[in-house]
Amino acid sequence: MNFADDFPILSQTVRGRRLVYLDNAATSQKPRAVIDAIRDYYERDNANIHRGVHLLSERATELYEAARGKVRSFLNAREDAEIVFVRGATEAINLVAQSFGRANVKAGDEVVLSAIEHHSNIVPWQMLCGERGAKLRVIPMTDAGELILEEYESLLNARTKIVALTHVSNALGTVNPVKAMIEKAHAKGIPVLVDGAQAVPHRPVDVQALDCDFYVFSGHKMCAPTGIGALYGKRAHLEKMPPYQGGGDMIRMVTFEKTLYNDIPFKFEAGTPNIEGAVGLGAAIDYLSGIGMPRIAARENELLDYATTALSRVKDLRIIGTAKEKAGVVSFLLGDIHPHDIGTILDQEGIAIRTGHHCAMPVMERLGISATARASLAFYNTKEDIDALVSGLEKVRAIFK
Ligand SMILES: Cc1ncc(COP(=O)(O)O)c(C=O)c1O
């Protein structure tokens, strides 16, 4: 089971060493199948979509819409119309905040977020609340990085207009019990957006089983190119929401007096979209589905257990984020060595990890730290990668002795 062979980039040496790529939460590597699909598209099918009368336009349109169908099936949404292509999770959240948010949130209302959100699921809501005179309410977390569910329930009230919640934390690896949290919100008639940027690449996601109102993710974290992602929204919401951007393709009819908007999802896809990205995302979904998401989740769990045990044995190493339910993210501190120094020394060994606040500054503040070193796993990682990380960290310790 050596998936790394499917990823051309992983066969190189960097700084004279075998590349050990452990920065998958930032972005994943791309398998040959995705790279080939993009090249084939440009060599054979490239044209603009939805309006051409010629064969290439027909083919490009088919590929783009087939990719939408693949996303629908990957998330188990009811229909293709509930899948809107966007640049990524960030754009999807901004779309919902600006479109659904502006239509539904007014002065005195509240938006509920959690203490472990990525900045992408904080700032758009902060902007909306600032504009509307509404208030952000934050579900607190424990020292282990788990949300305090009793506090969550007490935050939900008649002023709450939406709950926006990450499925998996990029900084701590915590997997939130989103299904139960959605049920609690729905019991009070409150819609829920789930940020699935760190979940969709690593485990099966079923939006109908979750019954979330919106679900967002980025392609580049799941083997697809950058600049493509998707927003899932229930038809009833998307139909009521005003367009986010105006332009070509999102209209049915335009005069200087007025515009009739197109149907969903096209109403939200103004201008020429990232066709190449959608083709690549479709190929990534085929590739991941070929392996099987349950198998990917099991493999990553095994790697996470191995990494947690191996890293716990490194003297002075403290894992940050010890929730019971975790995905393949291990954030850590090593004595009082600055995480940036850890990252720089590991880089000399050919090991790529992330250091810093991971776009989750409130998490760092809550824990009283400024940064962590973070190793984040993908199914194509191996136990040897983790062994290399451990010996790299021993070198770091030796240098700082
Ligand atoms: C939990 C989470 N949400 C949102 C994002 C933003 O994703 P993107 O930059 O692809 O829009 C990330 C990226 O790190 C993330 O980890």
Ligand as a Chemical Component Dictionary entry (heavy atoms), coordinates in Angstrom:
data_LIG
# 
_chem_comp.id                   LIG 
_chem_comp.type                 NON-POLYMER 
_chem_comp.pdbx_formal_charge   0 
_chem_comp.three_letter_code    LIG 
# 
loop_
_chem_comp_atom.comp_id 
_chem_comp_atom.atom_id 
_chem_comp_atom.alt_atom_id 
_chem_comp_atom.type_symbol 
_chem_comp_atom.charge 
_chem_comp_atom.model_Cartn_x 
_chem_comp_atom.model_Cartn_y 
_chem_comp_atom.model_Cartn_z 
_chem_comp_atom.pdbx_ordinal 
LIG C1 C1 C 0 -10.326 24.636 8.967 1  
LIG C2 C2 C 0 -9.990  25.492 7.778 2  
LIG N1 N1 N 0 -10.914 26.307 7.249 3  
LIG C3 C3 C 0 -10.670 27.076 6.199 4  
LIG C4 C4 C 0 -9.439  27.087 5.586 5  
LIG C5 C5 C 0 -9.217  27.977 4.436 6  
LIG O1 O1 O 0 -9.028  27.272 3.265 7  
LIG P1 P1 P 0 -8.646  28.021 1.914 8  
LIG O2 O2 O 0 -7.454  28.877 2.237 9  
LIG O3 O3 O 0 -8.341  26.918 0.977 10 
LIG O4 O4 O 0 -9.815  28.823 1.510 11 
LIG C6 C6 C 0 -8.431  26.260 6.082 12 
LIG C7 C7 C 0 -7.085  26.274 5.485 13 
LIG O5 O5 O 0 -6.085  26.023 6.136 14 
LIG C8 C8 C 0 -8.711  25.452 7.210 15 
LIG O6 O6 O 0 -7.780  24.649 7.737 16 
# 
loop_
_chem_comp_bond.comp_id 
_chem_comp_bond.atom_id_1 
_chem_comp_bond.atom_id_2 
_chem_comp_bond.value_order 
_chem_comp_bond.pdbx_ordinal 
LIG C1 C2 SING 1  
LIG C2 N1 SING 2  
LIG C2 C8 DOUB 3  
LIG N1 C3 DOUB 4  
LIG C3 C4 SING 5  
LIG C4 C5 SING 6  
LIG C4 C6 DOUB 7  
LIG C5 O1 SING 8  
LIG O1 P1 SING 9  
LIG P1 O2 DOUB 10 
LIG P1 O3 SING 11 
LIG P1 O4 SING 12 
LIG C6 C7 SING 13 
LIG C6 C8 SING 14 
LIG C7 O5 DOUB 15 
LIG C8 O6 SING 16 
# 
